[in-house]
Amino acid sequence: SLELLLLLLAMAIVHGHRYRRLYAFPIETARGDFYAPPSTGSALAQALAFLERETSPGDPILVLPEGTELAFLTGRRMPLRHQIFLPELMGPTEERTMLRSLERSPVEYLFLVNRPMREFGAVAFGRDFYRPFGDWIETHYRRVATFGEGANPNAQIGDPAFFIHVYQWSGPLPSLNAPSPASARREILPPTG
């Protein structure tokens, strides 16, 4: 009936308006465009620009605890078996095995996304879950950037604001995982603030 059609049209207009208001930050990449909430869009856009500038397609990166869109949208690869690190996904033995693998074949850049995992019973990666992994990152990497609206380099994973910390491997990279041509041309970035 005409009333039903008009009701559906009105609902579609209202829903579309709400969606565009909530997802108002445009992000354009070679692999696709999308809109993100302003609260996360700035950090994602900055991280994508960093990856394009500092790495080459096919380079391995880590994005923790989740954020594989950074790898996909830039053509980089996630070298680990797990792509998302939910609380209790791995036991202590598997976590140690993965860390030994990363020590043998480290990635140059690691992106730590402030993505609370409350729905899985924990909040902060490296603090509330996968603490050995968090300690390992602090020992083997150094923070080189923080991205997000009002990014604060002193922000802690688990804080309310969305941000992405970028870490760079602090030791020599094995020859089979040599720095990309892009990273070989640049100097180490100072922490941003």
Secondary structure, 3 states (H helix, E strand, C coil): CHHHHHHHHHHHHHHHHHHHHHCCEEEEECCEEEEECHHHHHHHHHHHHHHHHHCCCCCEEEEECCCCHHHHHHCCECCCCCCCCCCCCCCHHHHHHHHHHHHHCCCCEEEEECCCCHHHCCCCECCCECHHHHHHHHHHEEEEEEECCCCCCCCCCCCCCCCEEEEEECCCCCHHHCCCHHHHHCCCCCCCC
